[in-house]
Amino acid sequence: MAIIVNLDVMMAKRKMSLNELSEKVDLTLSNLSILKTGKAKAIRFSTLEAICKVLECQPGDILEFKNDE
C-alpha cells in the first residue's frame, strides 16, 4: 500500500509555483519539495491545513491511497 502525494497536480491546477506556495504556507522550499516528490514520511495536520487553505482544496485532493496489489 502506498500514499500518493498529488501536490504538484493541485499546484498546476492553481497555477502556483513552489516558491509562491512556500511563501504563502510559510514552509521552506526544501520541506515542500520533499512533500511534493512523495519522499515525506509524515505531514502535520497544521501543514496540510495551511496547504489546503492556500490551494483552496480538500486533503483528499492532495493525498491518495493506492493499494499495491
Summary of the structure (lengths in Angstrom):
residues: 69
radius of gyration: 11.5
end to end distance: 7.7
largest distance: 38.6
contacts: 160
relative contact order: 0.27
helix: 55%
strand: 12%
